[in-house]
Amino acid sequence: MVFIFFSRYVPRVTDIEERGATGLGSLLAGNRDFRLLWLGNLVSVCGGWFTAVAVFAMLYEHTGAAVAAGASLAMRYLPGILFGTWGGVLADRLDRRTIMLVGDGVLAVLALAFLLADSPGTIWLAYPLTFASAAVGFVFQAARNAWMPSLVRPEESVLYAAAVQVNGLLFQAVGGLAGAAAVTLVGWRWAFVVNAVSFLVSFHFTAKVRRGDRRGDTRPQAARGLRAFREGLRAVRRSRLVSALLLLEAVFCLGLGGSITAMTALAVQVHDLGDGGTGWFYAVQGLAGAVVLLVAAPRLKRLPEERRLVVLGLSCLGEGLFTAALGLPSSALGALAIWGAAACADVVYGPVSMAVLLGHSPNELRGRVVSLWSATATASLGVSAVVSGALLDALGPAALLPVLGACMALPGAAWLVALRAGLLGATRRVRPAAGSR
């Protein structure tokens, strides 16, 4: 459905080029500071996928239970509830560049600390280390998501979000395959070392950037602490569209988190792809998603917001249907193909939703609005990962995947119906509370 929509309603790439619109390559080539942050994020994401494959392999080696992988995913997602939202407050009050530099340094140390968990007696350390790494990562992301968009023009917000997502997808593919190879050939220890080095490289690139909106509301009388958090909540509630987007994200991610847990069981238990089997699924997801996004990004840039909102619903609906299909009997190659198709349906969702959020969030509220959206997603992902991990051990992926697919497809269908009925109201920008700039 996503592809039918693009073929009928979205301008062709050649038309865009004739009109002088820039693509991802032009954005990166012509914007030094954005390119530096993009490169730093790219390297650290690659290392992160090394660690994701290594942690899953380590847990299955020492526990042999799907619920262990689900618990590990929960430790990655749940810190977003506590630290993601407060990271947005910090990003709107402190120097965003400094937050990112400190975050890179702490994450490098935590990556090496995973080496201490590689034994049956110390495997429990993987959970607090995953939690701590995720907590620091969410604060880091809040600062990056508040600072990095200010390095591009407002009309380039879709390209900004697409560029960030593309580097994640490409290096998810490279990191997934390399992580699978590393785990299979030399074990998971080197994956953690590579991840630590990647954070140091990210630190190097970030330290070179000084432009952009490094601070939010700098007024002495600006709200702090809990008042600042409540101010962000009130700002979100004042926009029906942004509130609806957070609700869509919450319900959709109840299925998404479980599908990632189920993918681990498909790779390791059902299709017997070995300790690094999850790397193959990550690689297919990254490659398929990156190709689609590179083609779609300049087209999405030309779309009016009303049509972008249609893309959101189609994306959720498509990924849900493909996820449900993963429960059908298939070969390993067939499962990888369906997983890749789900990635193609999903990949346009991130840039479009981020562009909507940025378009409705002024600089002094940007960190909190985007962080609330991220925290909503991570809370649902964490709950879904834990519950799905327990259900996988009892039911198996064939019975669970159709349910998870429905959790993603139904909110997408409801979103499209609400758009058709005009229930989301007129799109309008989130404004600061009284007394803010």
C-alpha positions as CSV (number, residue, x, y, z in Angstrom):
1,M,0.0,0.0,0.0
2,V,2.8,2.4,0.7
3,F,4.2,1.8,-2.8
4,I,0.8,2.3,-4.4
5,F,0.5,5.6,-2.6
6,F,4.0,6.7,-3.7
7,S,3.3,5.8,-7.4
8,R,0.0,7.7,-7.5
9,Y,0.5,10.7,-5.3
10,V,4.2,11.5,-4.9
11,P,6.2,13.4,-7.5
12,R,8.9,11.4,-9.4
13,V,12.5,11.8,-8.5
14,T,13.3,13.3,-11.9
15,D,10.6,15.9,-11.4
16,I,12.1,16.8,-8.0
17,E,15.6,17.2,-9.5
18,E,14.2,19.5,-12.2
19,R,12.6,21.7,-9.6
20,G,16.0,22.1,-7.8
21,A,15.1,20.2,-4.6
22,T,18.1,18.7,-2.8
23,G,18.5,15.0,-1.8
24,L,20.3,13.4,1.1
25,G,23.7,13.6,-0.8
26,S,23.4,17.3,-1.4
27,L,22.4,17.9,2.2
28,L,25.5,16.1,3.5
29,A,27.9,17.5,0.9
30,G,26.9,21.1,1.5
31,N,26.5,21.2,5.3
32,R,29.8,20.6,7.1
33,D,28.5,20.7,10.7
34,F,25.5,18.5,9.9
35,R,27.9,16.1,8.1
36,L,30.2,15.8,11.1
37,L,27.3,15.0,13.5
38,W,25.9,12.5,11.0
39,L,29.3,10.8,10.6
40,G,29.7,10.5,14.4
41,N,26.2,9.1,14.8
42,L,26.8,6.7,11.9
43,V,30.0,5.2,13.5
44,S,28.4,4.8,16.9
45,V,25.3,3.1,15.5
46,C,27.4,0.6,13.7
47,G,29.1,-0.3,17.0
48,G,25.8,-0.4,18.7
49,W,24.5,-3.1,16.3
50,F,27.7,-5.1,17.0
51,T,26.7,-5.1,20.7
52,A,23.0,-5.9,20.0
53,V,24.0,-9.1,18.2
54,A,26.7,-9.9,20.9
55,V,24.3,-9.5,23.8
56,F,21.6,-11.7,22.4
57,A,24.2,-14.4,21.6
58,M,25.7,-14.1,25.1
59,L,22.3,-14.4,26.8
60,Y,21.2,-17.4,24.7
61,E,24.5,-19.1,25.4
62,H,24.2,-18.7,29.2
63,T,20.4,-18.9,29.6
64,G,18.8,-20.6,26.5
65,A,15.5,-18.8,27.1
66,A,13.6,-16.4,24.8
67,V,12.4,-14.5,27.9
68,A,16.1,-13.5,28.5
69,A,16.2,-11.7,25.2
70,G,12.9,-10.1,25.9
71,A,14.2,-8.9,29.3
72,S,17.3,-7.5,27.6
73,L,15.2,-5.6,25.1
74,A,13.1,-4.2,28.0
75,M,16.3,-3.0,29.7
76,R,17.0,-1.1,26.5
77,Y,13.6,0.4,26.1
78,L,12.2,1.1,29.6
79,P,14.9,3.7,30.6
80,G,13.2,5.9,28.0
81,I,10.3,6.4,30.4
82,L,12.4,7.9,33.2
83,F,15.5,9.3,31.5
84,G,14.2,10.0,28.0
85,T,11.6,12.6,29.1
86,W,14.0,14.2,31.6
87,G,16.7,14.2,28.9
88,G,14.4,16.4,26.9
89,V,14.2,18.8,29.9
90,L,18.0,18.9,30.1
91,A,18.3,19.4,26.3
92,D,16.1,22.5,26.6
93,R,18.1,23.9,29.5
94,L,21.7,22.9,29.2
95,D,24.3,23.0,26.4
96,R,23.3,20.2,24.0
97,R,26.7,19.7,22.7
98,T,28.2,19.2,26.1
99,I,25.5,16.6,27.0
100,M,26.4,14.6,23.9
101,L,30.2,14.7,24.6
102,V,29.7,13.5,28.2
103,G,27.3,10.8,26.9
104,D,29.8,9.5,24.4
105,G,32.5,9.2,27.1
106,V,30.2,7.3,29.5
107,L,28.9,5.0,26.8
108,A,32.4,4.0,25.9
109,V,33.2,2.9,29.4
110,L,29.9,1.0,29.7
111,A,30.5,-0.8,26.4
112,L,33.8,-2.2,27.8
113,A,32.0,-3.2,31.1
114,F,30.0,-5.8,29.2
115,L,33.1,-7.9,29.1
116,L,32.5,-8.6,32.8
117,A,29.2,-10.3,32.1
118,D,30.6,-13.1,29.9
119,S,30.1,-16.1,32.3
120,P,27.2,-18.0,33.9
121,G,28.0,-16.4,37.3
122,T,28.1,-12.8,36.0
123,I,25.5,-12.9,33.2
124,W,23.1,-10.9,35.4
125,L,25.4,-7.9,34.9
126,A,24.2,-7.7,31.3
127,Y,20.8,-6.4,32.5
128,P,22.0,-3.4,34.6
129,L,24.6,-2.6,32.1
130,T,22.0,-2.6,29.3
131,F,19.8,-0.4,31.4
132,A,22.5,2.1,32.2
133,S,23.7,2.2,28.6
134,A,20.2,2.8,27.4
135,A,19.6,5.5,30.1
136,V,22.7,7.5,29.0
137,G,21.8,6.9,25.3
138,F,18.3,8.4,25.7
139,V,19.7,11.5,27.3
140,F,22.3,11.7,24.5
141,Q,19.5,11.3,21.9
142,A,17.4,14.0,23.4
143,A,20.3,16.4,23.1
144,R,21.0,15.3,19.6
145,N,17.4,15.5,18.5
146,A,17.1,19.0,19.9
147,W,20.4,20.3,18.4
148,M,20.9,18.6,15.1
149,P,17.7,19.8,13.4
150,S,18.9,23.4,13.9
151,L,21.8,22.8,11.5
152,V,19.4,22.4,8.5
153,R,16.7,24.7,7.1
154,P,13.1,24.1,8.3
155,E,12.0,22.8,4.8
156,E,14.8,20.2,5.0
157,S,13.4,18.5,8.2
158,V,12.3,15.4,6.3
159,L,15.7,15.1,4.7
160,Y,17.3,15.6,8.2
161,A,15.3,12.8,9.7
162,A,15.9,10.6,6.7
163,A,19.6,11.1,6.8
164,V,19.7,10.1,10.5
165,Q,17.6,7.1,9.8
166,V,19.6,6.0,6.7
167,N,22.9,5.9,8.5
168,G,21.2,3.8,11.2
169,L,19.8,1.4,8.6
170,L,22.9,1.1,6.5
171,F,25.1,0.4,9.5
172,Q,22.4,-1.8,11.0
173,A,23.0,-3.9,7.9
174,V,26.8,-3.7,8.1
175,G,26.9,-3.9,11.8
176,G,24.4,-6.8,11.8
177,L,26.4,-8.8,9.3
178,A,29.7,-7.9,10.8
179,G,28.4,-8.6,14.3
180,A,27.1,-12.0,13.2
181,A,30.5,-12.8,11.6
182,A,32.4,-11.6,14.6
183,V,30.3,-13.5,17.1
184,T,30.6,-16.7,15.0
185,L,34.3,-16.4,14.3
186,V,35.9,-14.8,17.3
187,G,33.2,-14.5,19.9
188,W,31.3,-11.6,21.3
189,R,34.2,-9.9,23.3
190,W,35.5,-8.0,20.3
191,A,32.1,-6.7,19.5
192,F,32.0,-4.8,22.8
193,V,35.5,-3.4,22.2
194,V,34.4,-2.2,18.7
195,N,31.4,-0.5,20.3
196,A,33.6,1.4,22.8
197,V,35.8,2.6,20.1
198,S,32.8,3.8,18.1
199,F,31.7,6.1,20.9
200,L,35.2,7.7,21.0
201,V,35.0,8.4,17.3
202,S,31.6,9.9,17.8
203,F,33.1,12.1,20.5
204,H,35.8,13.3,18.1
205,F,33.3,14.4,15.4
206,T,30.9,16.0,17.8
207,A,33.7,18.1,19.4
208,K,34.3,19.7,16.0
209,V,30.8,21.2,15.7
210,R,29.9,24.5,17.3
211,R,27.0,26.0,15.3
212,G,23.2,25.6,15.7
213,D,20.8,26.0,18.6
214,R,22.9,24.5,21.4
215,R,20.5,25.8,24.0
216,G,16.8,26.0,24.3
217,D,15.1,28.6,26.6
218,T,18.0,30.4,28.3
219,R,16.0,33.0,30.2
220,P,16.8,33.1,33.9
221,Q,13.1,32.8,34.7
222,A,12.5,29.7,32.5
223,A,10.9,26.7,34.2
224,R,13.2,24.1,35.7
225,G,12.9,20.5,36.8
226,L,9.3,19.3,37.3
227,R,7.8,22.6,36.1
228,A,9.7,22.3,32.8
229,F,8.5,18.7,32.3
230,R,4.9,19.8,33.0
231,E,5.3,22.6,30.6
232,G,6.3,20.2,27.9
233,L,3.2,18.0,28.6
234,R,0.9,21.0,28.4
235,A,2.4,22.0,25.1
236,V,1.8,18.6,23.6
237,R,-1.8,18.5,24.9
238,R,-2.5,21.8,23.2
239,S,-2.0,20.2,19.7
240,R,-4.5,17.5,18.8
241,L,-2.3,16.3,16.0
242,V,0.8,15.8,18.2
243,S,-1.3,14.1,20.9
244,A,-2.7,11.7,18.3
245,L,0.8,11.0,17.0
246,L,1.9,10.0,20.5
247,L,-1.1,7.7,20.9
248,L,-0.4,6.1,17.5
249,E,3.2,5.5,18.5
250,A,2.2,3.9,21.8
251,V,-0.2,1.4,20.4
252,F,1.9,0.6,17.3
253,C,5.0,-0.1,19.4
254,L,3.1,-2.7,21.5
255,G,3.4,-4.9,18.4
256,L,6.8,-3.7,17.2
257,G,8.7,-4.5,20.4
258,G,7.3,-8.1,20.4
259,S,8.2,-8.6,16.7
260,I,11.9,-7.8,17.5
261,T,11.8,-10.4,20.3
262,A,10.1,-12.9,18.0
263,M,12.7,-12.3,15.3
264,T,15.4,-13.5,17.7
265,A,13.5,-16.7,18.2
266,L,12.9,-17.1,14.5
267,A,16.6,-16.7,13.8
268,V,18.1,-18.8,16.6
269,Q,15.4,-21.4,17.4
270,V,13.1,-21.9,14.3
271,H,15.5,-21.5,11.4
272,D,18.7,-22.5,13.3
273,L,20.9,-19.7,11.9
274,G,23.4,-19.9,14.7
275,D,24.5,-17.6,17.5
276,G,24.8,-14.7,15.1
277,G,21.5,-15.4,13.3
278,T,19.9,-12.2,14.4
279,G,22.5,-10.3,12.4
280,W,21.1,-11.7,9.2
281,F,17.6,-10.3,10.0
282,Y,19.1,-6.9,11.0
283,A,21.1,-6.8,7.8
284,V,18.1,-7.5,5.6
285,Q,16.1,-4.9,7.5
286,G,18.8,-2.3,7.2
287,L,19.5,-2.8,3.5
288,A,15.9,-3.0,2.4
289,G,14.9,0.0,4.5
290,A,17.9,2.1,3.4
291,V,17.2,1.6,-0.3
292,V,13.5,2.5,0.0
293,L,14.3,5.6,2.2
294,L,17.0,6.9,-0.2
295,V,14.4,6.8,-3.0
296,A,11.5,8.1,-0.9
297,A,13.2,10.9,1.1
298,P,13.3,13.6,-1.7
299,R,9.7,12.7,-2.6
300,L,8.5,13.0,1.0
301,K,10.2,16.4,1.1
302,R,7.8,17.7,-1.6
303,L,4.6,16.3,0.0
304,P,2.3,18.7,1.9
305,E,1.7,17.7,5.5
306,E,-1.8,16.3,4.8
307,R,-0.3,13.6,2.5
308,R,2.5,12.9,4.9
309,L,0.0,12.0,7.5
310,V,-1.6,9.5,5.1
311,V,1.9,7.9,4.7
312,L,2.0,7.4,8.5
313,G,-1.1,5.3,8.5
314,L,-0.2,3.3,5.5
315,S,3.2,2.6,7.0
316,C,1.8,1.1,10.2
317,L,-0.8,-0.9,8.3
318,G,1.7,-2.3,5.9
319,E,4.2,-3.3,8.5
320,G,1.5,-5.0,10.6
321,L,0.3,-7.1,7.7
322,F,3.8,-8.3,6.9
323,T,4.6,-9.0,10.5
324,A,1.5,-11.2,10.8
325,A,2.7,-13.1,7.7
326,L,5.9,-14.0,9.5
327,G,3.9,-16.4,11.5
328,L,3.1,-18.5,8.4
329,P,5.3,-21.6,7.7
330,S,8.3,-20.6,5.6
331,S,12.0,-21.3,4.9
332,A,14.7,-19.1,6.4
333,L,15.0,-17.3,3.1
334,G,11.2,-16.7,3.1
335,A,11.2,-15.3,6.6
336,L,14.1,-12.9,5.7
337,A,12.2,-11.7,2.6
338,I,9.0,-11.0,4.7
339,W,11.1,-9.3,7.3
340,G,12.6,-7.1,4.6
341,A,9.2,-6.3,3.2
342,A,8.0,-5.2,6.7
343,A,11.1,-2.9,6.9
344,C,10.2,-1.3,3.5
345,A,6.7,-0.5,4.8
346,D,8.0,0.8,8.1
347,V,11.0,3.0,7.0
348,V,9.0,6.1,5.8
349,Y,7.3,6.4,9.2
350,G,10.3,7.8,11.1
351,P,11.2,10.7,8.8
352,V,7.6,11.7,8.4
353,S,6.7,11.6,12.1
354,M,9.8,13.5,13.0
355,A,9.1,16.2,10.4
356,V,5.6,16.6,11.9
357,L,7.0,16.9,15.4
358,L,9.7,19.4,14.4
359,G,7.2,21.5,12.4
360,H,5.0,21.8,15.5
361,S,7.8,22.4,18.1
362,P,9.7,25.7,18.6
363,N,13.4,25.5,19.7
364,E,12.6,26.2,23.4
365,L,10.3,23.2,23.5
366,R,11.9,20.9,20.9
367,G,13.8,18.7,23.3
368,R,10.8,17.9,25.5
369,V,8.3,17.4,22.7
370,V,10.5,15.0,20.8
371,S,11.6,13.2,24.0
372,L,8.0,12.7,25.1
373,W,7.3,11.0,21.7
374,S,10.4,8.9,22.1
375,A,9.6,7.9,25.7
376,T,6.1,6.9,24.6
377,A,7.6,4.6,22.0
378,T,10.2,3.1,24.3
379,A,7.7,2.4,27.1
380,S,5.5,0.4,24.7
381,L,8.5,-1.3,23.2
382,G,9.7,-2.4,26.7
383,V,6.4,-3.7,27.9
384,S,5.9,-5.6,24.6
385,A,9.4,-7.1,24.7
386,V,8.9,-8.6,28.2
387,V,5.4,-9.9,27.6
388,S,6.3,-11.3,24.2
389,G,9.4,-13.0,25.5
390,A,7.4,-14.9,28.1
391,L,4.6,-15.7,25.5
392,L,7.2,-17.0,23.0
393,D,8.4,-19.6,25.4
394,A,4.8,-20.8,25.9
395,L,3.2,-20.3,22.5
396,G,6.0,-20.0,19.9
397,P,6.4,-17.4,17.2
398,A,3.8,-18.9,14.8
399,A,0.9,-18.2,17.2
400,L,2.2,-14.9,18.5
401,L,3.3,-13.0,15.3
402,P,-0.3,-12.6,13.9
403,V,-1.3,-11.0,17.2
404,L,1.7,-8.6,17.1
405,G,0.9,-7.8,13.5
406,A,-2.6,-6.8,14.4
407,C,-1.3,-4.5,17.1
408,M,0.5,-2.6,14.4
409,A,-2.0,-2.8,11.5
410,L,-5.1,-1.7,13.5
411,P,-3.8,1.6,14.8
412,G,-2.6,2.4,11.3
413,A,-6.1,1.7,9.9
414,A,-7.7,3.8,12.7
415,W,-5.3,6.7,11.9
416,L,-6.4,6.7,8.3
417,V,-10.1,6.6,9.3
418,A,-9.5,9.5,11.7
419,L,-7.8,11.5,9.0
420,R,-10.6,10.8,6.5
421,A,-13.2,12.0,9.1
422,G,-11.2,15.1,10.0
423,L,-10.9,14.0,13.7
424,L,-7.3,15.2,14.1
425,G,-8.3,18.8,13.6
426,A,-6.3,21.5,11.8
427,T,-2.5,21.2,12.0
428,R,-1.1,23.9,14.2
429,R,2.3,24.5,15.8
430,V,2.9,23.7,19.5
431,R,3.4,26.9,21.3
432,P,5.2,27.7,24.5
433,A,3.2,28.2,27.6
434,A,2.5,31.7,28.8
435,G,5.6,33.4,29.9
436,S,7.9,31.5,27.6
437,R,9.5,33.0,24.5
